[in-house]
Amino acid sequence: MTNYLMLEGETSALSTWLMPILLVVLLVVFYFFGIRPQRKKEKEDNAMRSSLTVGDEVTTIGGIIGKVVSIKEETCVIETAHERTKIRILKTAISRVDVKAEDAAD
């Protein structure tokens, strides 16, 4: 009977420490697989948008493809290829730079 009581006490001590340890492990896993990659992607996107130059060919999040004509602080004007329509958009609406101006000149 004493052995049973001893095992029961050891089990409750183990379960007391197991829950906080599992919680910490869960938070670390969530950080490395959820938060960290998202922050890295945001930094890359901000670097891409801040390095925009006139003449870059870009694609917006809405699928519009055009060439950057002018750049201001938070907006830029792109020109579509066929009818040369100019559209003023936010820099945050640019999803990627397809062709850099330096590469197009070569």
C-alpha positions in Angstrom: 0.0 0.0 0.0 2.9 2.4 0.7 4.2 1.8 -2.8 0.9 2.8 -4.3 0.9 6.1 -2.4 4.4 6.9 -3.3 3.7 6.4 -7.0 0.6 8.6 -6.8 2.7 11.4 -5.2 5.3 11.1 -7.9 2.8 11.2 -10.6 1.1 14.4 -9.3 4.5 16.1 -9.0 5.3 15.1 -12.6 2.0 16.4 -13.9 2.5 19.7 -12.0 5.7 20.4 -14.0 4.6 18.8 -17.2 1.9 21.4 -18.0 4.1 24.5 -17.8 6.9 22.8 -19.8 4.4 21.8 -22.6 3.1 25.3 -22.7 6.5 26.8 -23.1 7.4 24.3 -25.8 4.1 25.1 -27.6 4.9 28.8 -27.5 8.4 28.3 -28.9 7.1 26.1 -31.7 4.4 28.7 -32.5 7.0 31.5 -32.6 9.4 29.6 -34.9 6.7 28.3 -37.3 4.2 31.2 -37.2 5.5 34.6 -36.1 9.1 34.5 -37.2 8.5 33.6 -40.9 5.8 36.2 -41.1 8.1 39.0 -39.8 10.8 37.9 -42.2 8.4 38.1 -45.1 7.3 41.6 -44.0 10.9 42.8 -43.8 11.6 41.4 -47.4 8.4 43.1 -48.7 9.3 46.4 -47.1 12.8 46.3 -48.5 11.4 45.5 -52.0 9.0 48.4 -51.8 11.6 50.9 -50.5 14.0 49.9 -53.3 11.4 50.7 -56.1 12.8 52.9 -58.9 11.2 54.5 -61.9 11.2 52.0 -64.8 10.6 48.9 -62.7 8.0 46.5 -64.0 5.7 45.5 -61.1 2.7 43.3 -60.4 0.1 44.5 -57.9 -1.9 42.3 -55.5 -4.9 42.8 -57.8 -2.9 41.4 -60.8 -2.3 44.6 -62.7 1.1 44.6 -64.4 2.7 47.9 -65.2 5.8 50.1 -65.3 6.5 52.5 -62.5 6.3 56.1 -63.8 6.7 58.1 -60.6 7.2 57.4 -56.9 6.1 59.4 -53.9 6.3 58.6 -50.2 3.5 56.1 -49.9 2.1 56.0 -53.5 3.4 55.4 -56.9 2.0 55.7 -60.4 2.2 52.8 -62.8 1.5 52.7 -66.5 -0.1 49.7 -68.1 1.5 48.5 -71.3 -1.2 48.5 -74.0 -3.1 51.7 -73.7 -0.6 53.5 -71.5 -3.2 54.0 -68.8 -1.7 55.6 -65.6 -2.9 54.3 -62.3 -2.0 55.7 -58.9 -1.6 52.9 -56.3 -0.3 52.5 -52.8 3.2 51.0 -52.5 1.7 48.3 -50.2 -0.4 47.1 -53.1 2.7 46.0 -55.0 3.2 42.3 -54.6 6.4 41.9 -56.6 8.9 43.5 -58.9 9.0 41.5 -62.2 11.8 43.4 -64.0 14.2 45.9 -62.4 14.9 49.1 -64.4 18.6 48.2 -64.5 17.9 44.8 -65.9 15.5 46.2 -68.6 18.2 48.6 -69.8 20.7 45.8 -70.4 
